[in-house]
Amino acid sequence: MHLDVPVLIRDYRLDRGEPSVEKLLQIARGCGLRAMTVELRWADLMRLGSALPAILMLKNGSAMVLLRAARTTETPHIIVEDPIAGPDALLTLDEARLASGWSGRVILVKRDYRIRDEDRPFGLGYIAAQLLRDRRLARDLAVSAIALSLLALSPIIFWRLLIDRVLYYHAVSTLAVLCVGMLAFVIFETIFAYLRRYLIVQLTARVDTKISTYVFDKVLDLPVEFFERTPTGIITRDMSEVFKIRSFLTGQLFGTVLDCFVLLIFLPIMFFFSITLTVIVLAICGLICLWIIVTLPVLRKKAGAVFAAEGMKNAFLVETLQGIRTVKSLALDARHRHEWDVRVAKAVRLRLDEGQFANIIQTIAQMLERFMTSGVLALAVYLAITTNDQVYVGALVAFVMLTTRVAAPLMQLAHLLQHYDEAQFAVKTISALVNQLPEEGRGRPGIRTPLVGRIEFNGV
């Protein structure tokens, strides 16, 4: 966002000297920014993270811009910019030097991006904006999902009528009518399922194209110094995380969200059949979600270690292939083979550790899912035996089928937490790559032949 100082002075009638904090908040909000003042300590400055840059208010009424906070070094410090001195005059301050002039007040400023803003930084908000850009496609997806949810009731109604009416009364004519109706439902369901998959492919292709071109353009805009200090393998590894985001969108997010429309239709019907059994089903699903949430931090740590090991291995491979002439001429084959074996062994060991832990998570979740489907049926039979309520066999079969259909999206929601965590890690990786300051003083069109000529006015 580019703001002109003379225009701001004229529009907000600023006097000479430093504007007040209230005036700064008014200016920021008038320019489409979110701004607020907070009272912080030195330890709080170290934890601002993505909230930077921020404005530090000094005791003499002036202000400085807090750019970065480094707490990993032996002496934690911050890097600030004095607006009066210029952008090149950066200051490094420790806690003692800052306390002598800082009032403790900080102004946090963030930009409110709209859906169609092309210059917003890469993140989950950018991906969500790309998904919502084509509202007609999203509307058609929602319509198809609702239609499929309604049509999903047809097999359950078919089986219940088949067992409780056709078999009991030996009604052949009713069987024929049910078969014809079921055939029509199957045809409609097939058409809507095809349309839903078609729309998902179209929407995913558009988002994938937008994200891929966006990431490549941002990488090309980075300064040369970044490529000189960053291994090529690390850059290619970070850029390849785009495919993990695409896999999350196509394989988990769209399918789970659209399948969850079934819950809006099936859960009220399940509560109509039996409140007790439905509560048990939801409780077991909640237990599965709780299990995944508890184990997610450990899995995230193991996945991060695997990601770092794979990055170092890929970086070593790319650098070796790029410098293969040097490796051959200096007879470094044996050394590079040894280093490659060490990196491969480390990556495989970490990936095996991650896979074993993920296997434990999946095993416990699958066991609880089996308890939910089979246990609910056994409990329903027990309640039918021990109570005097009249229970039809078709009703039990219908409830079991409802449980199975409801369990699928609920289990997908539980596992979506894990897949979302992986996708979020991929988004953070790409954000760290592309959300950097671009190279300045370089025109995007590239090198062009200079235009040479003259203009003459004759008989004007």
C-alpha positions in Angstrom: 0.0 0.0 0.0 1.5 3.3 -1.1 0.5 6.5 0.8 1.6 10.0 -0.1 2.7 12.0 3.0 1.6 15.4 1.5 -1.8 14.0 0.7 -2.2 12.6 4.2 -1.2 16.0 5.7 -3.8 17.8 3.5 -6.6 15.3 3.9 -6.3 15.0 7.7 -5.2 18.6 8.4 -2.1 17.6 10.2 -0.1 20.3 12.0 3.6 20.5 12.4 5.1 18.0 14.8 4.2 14.5 15.6 0.5 13.4 15.3 -1.1 12.0 18.4 -1.8 8.3 18.8 -5.6 8.9 18.3 -4.8 10.7 15.1 -2.6 7.9 13.9 -5.3 5.4 14.5 -7.8 7.6 12.6 -5.5 7.9 9.6 -4.8 4.1 9.6 -8.5 3.2 9.7 -9.3 5.8 7.1 -6.7 4.1 4.7 -8.3 0.7 5.1 -6.0 -0.6 7.8 -6.8 -2.3 11.2 -5.0 -0.4 14.0 -5.0 -0.7 17.8 -2.8 0.3 20.7 -1.5 -2.1 23.3 0.7 -1.9 26.4 3.6 -4.4 26.0 6.8 -5.4 27.7 10.1 -6.5 26.3 9.1 -10.1 26.4 6.0 -9.4 24.5 7.9 -7.7 21.7 9.9 -11.0 21.3 6.6 -12.8 20.6 4.9 -10.5 18.1 6.0 -12.6 15.2 3.7 -12.0 12.2 2.2 -8.9 13.8 5.4 -7.0 12.8 6.1 -4.4 11.7 4.7 -2.3 14.5 5.0 1.3 15.7 6.8 2.0 19.0 5.7 5.1 20.8 8.6 6.9 22.6 8.5 9.0 25.8 9.2 12.2 23.9 6.1 11.8 21.7 7.9 10.6 18.6 7.7 7.1 17.1 9.9 4.4 15.6 9.0 1.4 13.5 9.8 -2.1 14.9 10.9 -4.3 12.0 12.2 -7.5 13.5 12.7 -9.1 16.9 15.5 -11.6 17.4 15.3 -13.8 20.5 17.4 -16.7 19.3 20.7 -15.1 19.8 22.7 -14.9 23.1 21.6 -11.2 23.5 18.0 -10.7 22.4 17.6 -7.5 20.4 15.2 -5.7 18.1 15.8 -3.8 14.9 14.0 -0.5 14.5 13.8 2.2 11.9 13.7 5.9 12.6 11.4 7.6 10.1 13.3 10.9 10.4 16.7 9.3 9.6 15.5 7.4 6.6 14.9 3.7 5.6 18.7 2.9 5.5 19.4 4.0 9.1 18.4 0.9 11.0 19.1 0.7 14.8 19.8 -2.5 16.8 18.6 -2.1 20.4 18.7 -4.3 23.4 16.3 -4.2 26.4 18.3 -1.7 28.4 18.7 0.8 25.5 15.0 0.5 24.5 13.7 1.0 28.0 15.4 4.4 28.3 13.2 5.9 25.5 10.2 3.6 25.0 6.9 4.4 26.7 5.6 0.9 26.5 2.8 1.7 24.0 2.7 -0.1 20.7 0.5 0.5 17.7 -0.3 -2.7 15.8 -1.3 -2.1 12.2 -2.5 -4.6 9.6 -4.1 -4.3 6.2 -7.6 -5.6 5.6 -7.4 -7.4 2.3 -10.4 -7.9 0.1 -11.2 -11.1 -1.8 -10.1 -9.6 -5.1 -6.9 -8.0 -3.9 -4.1 -9.4 -6.0 -1.2 -8.1 -3.8 -2.2 -9.8 -0.6 0.5 -12.0 1.0 0.4 -15.8 0.5 -1.5 -17.7 3.2 -4.7 -19.5 4.0 -6.6 -16.2 3.4 -5.2 -16.0 -0.1 -6.2 -19.6 -0.9 -9.7 -19.0 0.5 -10.0 -15.9 -1.6 -9.2 -17.8 -4.7 -11.8 -20.4 -3.8 -14.5 -17.8 -3.4 -13.7 -15.7 -6.4 -15.9 -17.8 -8.7 -19.1 -17.8 -6.7 -21.2 -19.4 -9.4 -19.1 -22.5 -9.3 -19.2 -22.6 -5.5 -23.0 -22.2 -5.6 -23.3 -25.1 -8.1 -21.2 -27.3 -5.9 -23.4 -26.5 -2.9 -26.5 -27.4 -4.9 -25.1 -30.7 -6.1 -24.0 -31.6 -2.5 -27.5 -30.8 -1.1 -29.1 -32.9 -3.9 -26.8 -35.8 -3.2 -27.5 -35.6 0.5 -31.3 -35.9 -0.2 -30.8 -38.7 -2.7 -28.7 -40.6 -0.1 -31.9 -41.3 1.8 -33.3 -43.4 -1.0 -31.3 -46.6 -0.2 -32.3 -46.4 3.4 -36.0 -45.9 2.7 -35.8 -48.7 0.0 -34.3 -51.2 2.5 -36.8 -50.4 5.2 -39.8 -50.7 3.0 -38.4 -53.9 1.5 -38.0 -55.6 4.8 -41.0 -54.3 6.7 -43.6 -54.2 3.9 -42.6 -56.4 1.0 -41.2 -59.4 2.9 -43.8 -59.3 5.6 -46.9 -59.0 3.3 -45.4 -60.7 0.2 -46.3 -57.7 -1.9 -44.9 -58.2 -5.4 -46.5 -55.1 -6.8 -45.0 -53.0 -4.1 -41.6 -54.5 -4.9 -42.0 -53.5 -8.6 -42.9 -49.9 -7.7 -39.9 -49.7 -5.2 -37.5 -51.1 -7.8 -38.6 -48.6 -10.5 -38.4 -45.7 -8.0 -35.0 -46.9 -6.8 -33.7 -47.0 -10.4 -34.8 -43.4 -11.0 -33.0 -42.4 -7.8 -29.8 -44.2 -8.9 -29.9 -42.4 -12.2 -30.3 -39.0 -10.6 -27.7 -39.7 -8.0 -25.2 -40.7 -10.7 -25.8 -37.5 -12.7 -25.4 -35.3 -9.6 -22.3 -37.2 -8.5 -20.7 -36.7 -12.0 -21.5 -33.0 -11.9 -20.0 -32.6 -8.4 -16.8 -34.3 -9.4 -16.7 -32.2 -12.6 -17.1 -28.9 -10.7 -14.5 -29.9 -8.1 -12.0 -30.7 -10.9 -12.7 -27.3 -12.6 -12.4 -25.3 -9.4 -9.2 -27.1 -8.3 -7.6 -26.6 -11.7 -8.3 -22.8 -11.5 -7.0 -22.5 -8.0 -3.9 -24.7 -8.8 -3.1 -22.6 -11.8 -3.4 -19.3 -9.9 -1.3 -20.5 -6.9 1.4 -22.0 -9.2 1.8 -18.8 -11.3 1.6 -16.7 -8.1 4.4 -18.6 -6.4 6.6 -18.6 -9.5 6.2 -14.9 -10.1 7.0 -14.1 -6.5 10.2 -16.3 -6.6 11.3 -14.5 -9.7 10.9 -11.2 -8.0 13.3 -12.1 -5.1 16.7 -10.5 -5.1 19.8 -12.3 -6.4 21.3 -12.4 -2.9 18.6 -14.7 -1.8 19.4 -17.3 -4.4 23.1 -17.0 -3.6 22.7 -17.8 0.1 19.9 -20.3 -0.3 20.6 -23.8 -1.7 18.6 -24.5 -4.9 17.3 -27.8 -3.4 15.7 -25.9 -0.5 14.0 -23.6 -2.9 12.7 -26.4 -5.1 11.5 -28.3 -2.0 9.6 -25.3 -0.7 8.0 -24.7 -4.1 7.0 -28.3 -4.4 4.8 -27.9 -1.3 2.2 -26.4 -3.7 1.3 -29.9 -4.7 0.5 -30.8 -1.1 -1.9 -27.9 -0.9 -3.6 -29.1 -4.1 -3.8 -32.6 -2.7 -5.5 -31.2 0.4 -8.0 -29.2 -1.6 -9.0 -32.0 -3.9 -8.6 -35.0 -1.6 -9.7 -33.8 1.8 -11.2 -30.3 2.0 -13.8 -30.4 -0.9 -14.9 -34.0 -0.3 -15.3 -33.5 3.5 -17.1 -30.2 3.4 -19.5 -31.4 0.7 -20.1 -34.7 2.4 -20.9 -32.9 5.6 -24.2 -31.7 4.0 -25.4 -35.3 4.7 -25.2 -34.6 8.4 -27.8 -31.8 8.1 -30.3 -34.4 6.6 -29.3 -37.6 8.5 -28.8 -36.4 12.1 -32.4 -35.2 12.6 -33.7 -38.5 11.3 -31.3 -40.4 13.6 -32.6 -38.4 16.6 -36.1 -39.3 15.5 -35.3 -43.0 15.5 -33.4 -43.0 18.9 -31.9 -40.1 20.8 -29.8 -42.5 23.0 -28.1 -44.3 20.1 -27.5 -41.0 18.2 -25.9 -39.5 21.2 -23.6 -42.5 21.5 -22.6 -42.2 17.9 -21.7 -38.5 18.3 -19.9 -39.2 21.5 -17.6 -41.9 19.9 -17.0 -39.5 17.0 -16.0 -36.8 19.5 -13.7 -39.2 21.2 -12.0 -39.9 17.9 -11.5 -36.2 17.3 -10.1 -35.8 20.8 -7.6 -38.6 20.2 -6.4 -37.0 17.0 -6.1 -33.5 18.6 -4.1 -34.9 21.5 -1.6 -36.8 19.2 -1.4 -34.0 16.6 1.4 -32.0 18.2 3.7 -35.0 18.4 2.9 -35.9 14.8 3.5 -32.3 13.7 7.0 -32.4 15.3 7.9 -35.7 13.6 6.6 -34.4 10.3 8.7 -31.2 10.6 11.8 -33.3 11.3 11.0 -35.4 8.1 10.5 -32.3 6.1 13.8 -30.8 7.2 15.7 -34.1 6.5 14.1 -34.5 3.1 15.0 -30.8 2.3 18.6 -31.3 3.1 18.7 -34.5 1.1 17.1 -32.9 -2.0 19.4 -29.8 -1.6 22.5 -32.1 -1.6 21.2 -33.9 -4.7 20.5 -30.8 -6.7 23.9 -29.2 -5.7 25.7 -32.4 -6.6 24.1 -32.6 -10.1 24.7 -28.9 -10.7 28.4 -29.3 -9.8 28.9 -32.8 -11.3 31.9 -31.5 -13.4 33.7 -30.4 -10.2 32.8 -33.7 -8.4 34.2 -35.7 -11.3 37.3 -33.6 -11.8 38.3 -33.7 -8.1 37.4 -37.3 -7.7 34.8 -36.6 -5.0 32.6 -39.5 -5.9 33.2 -41.6 -2.8 32.8 -38.7 -0.5 29.5 -37.7 -2.1 28.2 -41.3 -2.0 29.0 -41.4 1.7 27.2 -38.1 2.4 24.3 -39.2 0.3 24.0 -42.4 2.2 24.0 -40.6 5.5 21.3 -38.2 4.4 19.1 -40.9 3.0 19.5 -43.0 6.2 18.5 -40.1 8.3 15.4 -39.2 6.2 14.3 -42.8 6.0 14.7 -43.3 9.8 12.6 -40.1 10.5 10.0 -41.1 8.0 9.7 -44.6 9.4 9.3 -43.1 12.9 6.6 -40.8 11.6 4.8 -43.6 9.8 4.8 -45.8 12.8 3.3 -43.1 15.0 0.7 -42.3 12.3 -0.1 -46.0 12.2 -0.9 -46.0 15.9 -3.2 -43.0 15.5 -5.0 -44.7 12.6 -5.3 -48.0 14.5 -6.9 -46.5 17.5 -9.3 -44.4 15.4 -10.3 -47.4 13.3 -11.0 -49.5 16.5 -13.3 -46.7 17.8 -15.0 -46.6 14.4 -15.7 -50.3 14.6 -17.1 -49.9 18.1 -19.4 -47.2 16.8 -20.9 -49.2 13.9 -21.1 -52.7 15.4 -21.6 -51.6 19.0 -24.5 -49.4 18.2 -26.3 -52.2 16.4 -25.7 -54.5 19.4 -27.0 -51.9 21.8 -30.1 -51.3 19.6 -30.9 -55.0 19.7 -30.4 -55.1 23.5 -32.7 -52.2 24.0 -35.3 -53.8 21.7 -35.1 -57.0 23.8 -35.2 -55.4 27.3 -37.9 -52.8 26.6 -41.5 -53.2 25.6 -41.2 -50.8 22.6 -42.2 -52.3 19.3 -39.1 -52.4 17.0 -39.2 -53.3 13.3 -36.3 -55.1 11.7 -36.3 -52.6 8.9 -36.0 -49.7 11.4 -32.9 -51.3 12.9 -31.4 -51.8 9.4 -32.2 -48.2 8.5 -30.6 -46.9 11.7 -27.4 -48.9 11.0 -27.3 -47.6 7.5 -27.8 -44.1 8.7 -25.0 -44.6 11.3 -22.7 -45.8 8.5 -23.4 -42.9 6.3 -23.1 -40.4 9.1 -19.9 -42.0 10.4 -18.1 -41.5 7.1 -18.2 -37.6 7.0 -17.6 -37.5 10.8 -14.5 -39.6 10.4 -13.4 -37.4 7.5 -13.8 -34.4 9.7 -11.6 -36.0 12.4 -8.9 -36.9 9.9 -9.3 -33.5 8.3 -7.6 -32.0 11.4 -4.4 -34.0 10.6 -4.5 -33.1 6.9 -5.2 -29.5 7.6 -2.2 -29.4 9.9 0.0 -30.7 7.0 -1.5 -28.2 4.6 -1.0 -25.4 7.0 2.7 -26.4 7.4 3.0 -26.3 3.6 1.4 -22.9 3.5 3.8 -21.6 6.1 6.7 -23.0 4.1 5.7 -21.3 0.9 4.8 -18.1 2.8 8.3 -17.9 4.2 9.6 -18.2 0.6 7.4 -15.8 -1.3 6.4 -13.2 1.3 9.8 -11.5 1.2 10.7 -8.1 0.0 11.0 -8.2 -3.8 14.0 -6.9 -5.7 13.9 -3.2 -6.1 14.8 -1.1 -9.2 14.0 -3.9 -11.7 11.3 -3.5 -14.3 9.1 -6.5 -14.9 9.0 -6.3 -18.7 12.8 -7.1 -18.8 15.4 -5.9 -21.3 14.0 -4.0 -24.3 15.6 -2.3 -27.2 15.7 1.4 -26.5 13.5 3.6 -28.7 15.4 6.1 -30.8 13.6 8.7 -32.9 12.2 12.2 -33.1 8.9 14.0 -33.4 8.4 16.8 -35.9 5.5 19.3 -36.1 4.9 20.7 -39.6 2.3 23.2 -40.5 0.7 23.3 -37.0 
